[in-house]
Amino acid sequence: MVKGKKIKVLFFILFIYVLLIKVHLSSGNETSRFATIQSLVEEGTFVIDNSMFFATNDKAFVNGHFYSNKPAILSVLGAGIYWIFYNIFGVTLKSNSSIIIFFITLILIVIPTIIMLYFFYKSLNLLKVKENHQHLLVLTLAFATLMFPYSLVFNNHTPAGVLIFIAFYFMIKNKFDPLTKKSFFLMGFFVALAMAIDLVVGGAFLAVFSFYIIFTERKNVFYYLLGTLIPVILYIILSILVTGDLLPASMHPEYFKYDGSDFLNEQNIAGVANPDSITGFFVHAFHSLFGYRGLFSYTPLFFISACCLYNLLRKKDTLFSESLACFFAINITILFYLYTDSVYGGYAYGMRYFIAFHPVLFFFTIFYFKGLTAKKLRLYYILLTISVFIALVGAYNPWADSFGYPFFLYQPVPFLNNLRFIFEDFLKFMDPSLLGNIKELI
């Protein structure tokens, strides 16, 4: 059972998240999903031709109709929530979209994130981490990684990350206390559901975790694979209903050949694009990892996480096999997007395609607290302060403008764009005339 102080920490995080939920849609990513939600409930179809969100740029033209280009399962779950508001309370997206957006985000994004943090606490207990360090680590994951800003908006990366981590928790728990057949079933169900929600990163973890179970838990592999069946079958059915095959519409460049499409150039389609040169590949790799969209530049604490993961693999110590599984899954995801993406996820804060493995990667920071010294703790607090600040700036708008050139720079930097807009909003609040004067100077 979670002790009283842990409950207070989780409720504090929940309170902050609820307070900051974004109730207005500001990206094609969100409007594309809500177009499907509205169409399913109000018209009983995946076709979004008549949706109030039809103008979204994230749509595909399939067999004479427009569909969301996103994997459908998260929108189907959202439609279940909207159905209740629409049919029981008479609240519609047209009449009061903010309420619908709030509750769908709360139920499918925020609450699952809190549940994931609960399982993170349980993993800390397994490894006998001191209680004061447990609270610090949980708060760090909640507010110092990009799980923070992306837990405030409706997206597929956050719930996929939640599901992957819970499946990983079962994996490490099995090292200390053998799992029941039910737990193996749940482990398979959660990681497969992550695949159905976020195909690439969820698929990478599903593949690697499956190999792990097959080679280490042969007597229980049946229950694990049985758990994967429901999400996999559901994904197959929903994909075939929209595209006629197993790939989401976003990986069909031919479905974006329509007037006004933002994706006529296949280089703008993640999963389809490819490097134009070796130099281009390495530039993209640098900015995806260390540059203006970098995994490590947007969460500097991940330098510690990555070092701890490396040390576990090098020493072949505690949780070696589990660490190796995560290492492969994380790097498969990274390499896939380094090779098949050129726009860093479009309008987004940081490299959003990596969000789903943030909790698993951060897990390895636990081992930094083994034999912790005052010097190591100071370094942790320095990186923590920077990471919290960056995540907080991201919370202003996770779908940051990524194509404008902020200030004097010639590269789109979502972090600086958000800072600029925060500064402008502050001036508008204080004295609108100040903003005009500063813009004239710039």
Protein Blocks (a to p, Z undefined) as FASTA:
>chain_A
ZZfklmmmmmmmmmmmmmmocfbdcbfklmmmmmmmmmmmmnopabfklgcklmpmbbcd
eehiacdfbdfklmmmmmmmmmmmmmmnopafklommlmmmmmmmmmmmmmmmmmmmmmm
mmmmmnopafklmmmmmmmmmmmccklmmmmbccfklmmmmmmmmmmmmmmmmmmoccdf
klmmmmmmmmmmmmmmmmmlmmmmmmmmmmmmmmmmmmlmmmmmmmmmmmmmmmmmmmmm
mnopabdfklmmklmmcghiaklpmklpghkaccfbfklmmmmmmmmmmmmmbfklmmmm
lmmmmmmmmmmmmnopghklmmmmmmmmmmmmmmmmmmmcckgopaaehjfklmmmmmmm
mmmmmmmmgopafklmmmmmmmmmmmmmmmmmmmmomcacfkbcehjbfbdcfklmmmmm
mmmmmmmmmommlmmmmmmmZZ
